[in-house]
Amino acid sequence: MLFVTVCIANVFVLFTGRILNRFSSDMQTVDEEISQTLSQVSNSLAAVLGAVGAIAGATKGTFLILMVPLTYFYFMIQKFFRATNTAIARLESISRSPIYADFSQALVGMTTIRAYSEQARFSASLEAAVNANSIANITQQLSAQWLAIRLDFIGSCISFFIAVIAAATTGFIPAGFVALGLSYSFQLTTYLK
């Protein structure tokens, strides 16, 4: 009977943690992240289109030939990254729920925990939950670095293409246009991130 009561209490505490996690995350997203994200998307889109236009103008339109396979490559990387990042974010959110549950449980039962001298057990439980959440956070950061490396490769391909066109066709592109194209190709990588 005691075992059943403990199991029911643990399930209740887990669901309480998930509910607290859901409401706190949703409110943070609505209050802070949506407006910032929309602003960043519009600024990045304008910057990317401006950089692509400047590079295409500097290379007299020959960049548009390279842009087709690079755009396909970019969208394939983004598709893979979004699926992976969504799964990792879900794992991070699920691993955050026990932290909220343990913390709220400890706050409510502080006198009982002290009365039975169970501080060490609750501390160990909370540390284990934080460690599990840290693993998900680190994995999410590693996936962001994976994406950054691929986007740097795309930017390097653009810079290499401009340099090859400038070297192979003497006089086709003036030196000032080559410098303009190269400077925007370096910035394009930052805009794509």
Backbone torsions as a table, in degrees:
resi	resn	phi	psi	omega
1	MET	NA	-41.8	179.0
2	LEU	-63.6	-38.5	179.5
3	PHE	-62.2	-43.1	180.0
4	VAL	-64.6	-41.2	179.2
5	THR	-63.2	-42.3	178.9
6	VAL	-65.4	-41.5	178.9
7	CYS	-62.9	-43.7	178.9
8	ILE	-64.1	-40.7	178.7
9	ALA	-63.8	-40.5	179.0
10	ASN	-65.4	-40.1	178.1
11	VAL	-64.7	-42.7	178.4
12	PHE	-61.2	-43.9	-179.7
13	VAL	-65.2	-39.0	178.7
14	LEU	-63.3	-44.9	179.1
15	PHE	-67.5	-34.9	176.1
16	THR	-61.9	-43.1	177.4
17	GLY	-62.6	-40.5	179.0
18	ARG	-66.5	-40.1	179.0
19	ILE	-65.0	-45.9	177.3
20	LEU	-60.7	-42.3	179.3
21	ASN	-61.8	-44.8	-177.8
22	ARG	-62.8	-48.3	-177.7
23	PHE	-67.5	-39.7	-179.5
24	SER	-69.4	-38.6	179.3
25	SER	-69.3	-42.1	-179.0
26	ASP	-65.6	-41.0	-179.3
27	MET	-68.1	-36.9	177.2
28	GLN	-65.3	-41.1	179.7
29	THR	-63.3	-46.3	-178.9
30	VAL	-66.7	-43.8	-174.3
31	ASP	-74.1	-39.5	-169.2
32	GLU	-115.6	-45.4	-165.4
33	GLU	-82.5	-32.4	-174.6
34	ILE	-65.1	-47.2	-178.4
35	SER	-66.0	-39.3	178.2
36	GLN	-66.3	-39.7	-178.9
37	THR	-65.8	-43.8	179.0
38	LEU	-62.5	-40.3	177.7
39	SER	-64.4	-43.2	179.4
40	GLN	-65.8	-39.0	179.7
41	VAL	-63.5	-46.1	-178.9
42	SER	-66.3	-40.1	178.1
43	ASN	-66.0	-42.9	-179.3
44	SER	-66.7	-40.1	179.4
45	LEU	-62.5	-44.6	178.4
46	ALA	-63.9	-40.2	-179.7
47	ALA	-67.4	-41.6	179.4
48	VAL	-65.2	-45.9	-179.9
49	LEU	-63.6	-38.8	177.1
50	GLY	-65.2	-41.4	179.8
51	ALA	-67.7	-42.2	178.7
52	VAL	-63.7	-41.3	177.3
53	GLY	-63.2	-41.1	179.3
54	ALA	-66.6	-41.3	179.3
55	ILE	-67.2	-42.3	178.5
56	ALA	-63.7	-39.4	177.7
57	GLY	-68.4	-38.2	-178.8
58	ALA	-69.4	-31.3	-179.7
59	THR	-97.5	11.3	179.0
60	LYS	57.2	37.9	174.1
61	GLY	88.6	-9.6	-178.3
62	THR	-70.6	-20.1	177.8
63	PHE	-65.6	-28.1	-177.9
64	LEU	-63.2	-25.1	176.2
65	ILE	-66.6	-44.4	179.4
66	LEU	-73.0	-25.5	-175.3
67	MET	-65.8	-29.4	-178.4
68	VAL	-63.6	-54.8	179.2
69	PRO	-68.3	-33.3	178.6
70	LEU	-67.7	-35.6	176.8
71	THR	-65.6	-42.4	177.1
72	TYR	-61.6	-46.3	179.0
73	PHE	-60.8	-42.1	179.7
74	TYR	-61.7	-46.3	-177.9
75	PHE	-70.2	-30.4	175.6
76	MET	-68.2	-41.0	176.9
77	ILE	-63.4	-45.0	-179.7
78	GLN	-62.8	-39.6	179.6
79	LYS	-62.6	-45.6	179.1
80	PHE	-65.8	-43.1	-178.7
81	PHE	-65.2	-43.3	-178.5
82	ARG	-61.9	-41.8	179.2
83	ALA	-64.1	-44.8	-179.8
84	THR	-66.6	-45.3	-177.8
85	ASN	-66.0	-34.6	177.1
86	THR	-64.6	-43.3	178.6
87	ALA	-64.7	-41.6	179.3
88	ILE	-67.4	-39.3	178.1
89	ALA	-64.0	-36.3	176.8
90	ARG	-65.4	-42.3	177.2
91	LEU	-63.3	-39.4	179.3
92	GLU	-65.1	-40.7	179.3
93	SER	-66.6	-40.3	179.0
94	ILE	-67.4	-37.8	-179.5
95	SER	-74.8	-14.8	176.8
96	ARG	-80.2	-25.4	-177.4
97	SER	-58.9	-45.4	178.1
98	PRO	-62.6	-27.5	177.2
99	ILE	-64.3	-49.4	178.0
100	TYR	-61.7	-42.3	-178.4
101	ALA	-63.9	-47.5	-179.8
102	ASP	-64.4	-39.9	-178.6
103	PHE	-67.1	-45.6	179.5
104	SER	-66.6	-35.4	177.5
105	GLN	-65.4	-40.4	179.9
106	ALA	-68.4	-36.9	178.5
107	LEU	-66.3	-42.2	-178.4
108	VAL	-69.6	-40.3	-175.0
109	GLY	-104.1	30.9	-176.1
110	MET	-58.6	-43.5	-178.2
111	THR	-67.2	-37.6	179.4
112	THR	-69.0	-40.4	179.4
113	ILE	-61.7	-44.3	179.2
114	ARG	-68.6	-36.4	-178.2
115	ALA	-64.5	-36.3	-180.0
116	TYR	-97.6	8.2	178.8
117	SER	53.6	50.2	-179.0
118	GLU	-107.4	21.9	-178.3
119	GLN	-60.8	-41.0	-177.6
120	ALA	-64.5	-40.0	-179.6
121	ARG	-66.0	-43.2	179.4
122	PHE	-68.0	-37.5	176.9
123	SER	-64.4	-42.6	178.9
124	ALA	-65.1	-39.4	178.6
125	SER	-64.7	-42.5	179.3
126	LEU	-67.8	-39.3	177.5
127	GLU	-64.3	-39.3	177.6
128	ALA	-63.9	-40.2	178.9
129	ALA	-66.9	-40.0	178.4
130	VAL	-67.0	-38.2	177.4
131	ASN	-63.8	-41.7	178.0
132	ALA	-63.5	-38.7	178.1
133	ASN	-69.1	-35.8	178.7
134	SER	-64.9	-35.5	177.5
135	ILE	-61.0	-44.2	178.8
136	ALA	-65.3	-39.9	178.4
137	ASN	-63.4	-43.7	-179.9
138	ILE	-65.3	-40.0	177.6
139	THR	-62.6	-38.9	177.9
140	GLN	-65.2	-39.6	177.5
141	GLN	-66.6	-37.8	178.1
142	LEU	-65.6	-37.6	178.2
143	SER	-67.8	-33.3	175.7
144	ALA	-66.3	-36.8	176.2
145	GLN	-68.2	-36.1	175.6
146	TRP	-58.6	-45.5	178.6
147	LEU	-63.9	-41.1	-178.5
148	ALA	-61.5	-38.8	179.2
149	ILE	-64.4	-43.0	179.7
150	ARG	-66.4	-38.8	178.9
151	LEU	-69.9	-34.7	174.0
152	ASP	-63.3	-36.2	177.4
153	PHE	-64.2	-40.9	178.0
154	ILE	-63.2	-44.0	177.3
155	GLY	-62.2	-37.4	177.7
156	SER	-66.3	-38.1	177.1
157	CYS	-62.3	-40.3	179.1
158	ILE	-65.1	-45.8	179.5
159	SER	-63.5	-41.2	178.4
160	PHE	-63.0	-42.3	179.6
161	PHE	-61.0	-44.7	179.5
162	ILE	-64.2	-41.4	179.3
163	ALA	-65.7	-39.3	179.1
164	VAL	-66.2	-42.9	178.4
165	ILE	-62.3	-42.0	-179.6
166	ALA	-65.1	-38.3	-178.3
167	ALA	-77.9	-36.2	-175.1
168	ALA	-78.5	-32.0	-177.2
169	THR	-114.9	90.0	-179.1
170	THR	-69.2	124.0	177.6
171	GLY	87.3	-12.8	179.3
172	PHE	-67.2	-42.8	178.5
173	ILE	-118.4	124.0	178.1
174	PRO	-63.0	155.7	-175.7
175	ALA	-60.9	-36.7	178.4
176	GLY	-64.6	-37.3	177.8
177	PHE	-69.2	-36.6	177.1
178	VAL	-62.5	-44.2	179.0
179	ALA	-63.6	-40.5	178.1
180	LEU	-63.7	-45.4	179.5
181	GLY	-63.0	-42.0	179.3
182	LEU	-66.4	-40.9	-179.4
183	SER	-66.3	-38.9	177.0
184	TYR	-72.5	-28.4	176.7
185	SER	-68.7	-33.1	175.9
186	PHE	-68.8	-38.1	-179.9
187	GLN	-75.3	-27.0	-178.2
188	LEU	-61.5	-36.0	178.0
189	THR	-61.2	-42.5	178.6
190	THR	-65.4	-40.8	-179.9
191	TYR	-65.1	-38.6	-178.3
192	LEU	-67.7	-29.5	179.2
193	LYS	-70.2	NA	NA
